[in-house]
Amino acid sequence: MNKEPILLLFGHNVQKYRKELGLSQERLAELAGVHRTYIGMVERAEKNITLCNIEKIAKALNVEIKDLF
């Protein structure tokens, strides 16, 4: 299955910032108010994430939305 480049980039950046903060996927999910499996799916580019969830994750990572792209 071919994954969209934008989803790959976004997932990579979520993972990068999460690891820089020393957060588990589960902890980031808690901070962002999403299901615990959702972060893994985003990081693996398996989810076409909504704008609302992009904002939640950016806030939880303490980065600007643009930083995730």
Summary of the structure (lengths in Angstrom):
residues: 69
radius of gyration: 10.6
end to end distance: 21.8
largest distance: 31.8
contacts: 182
relative contact order: 0.22
helix: 68%
strand: 0%
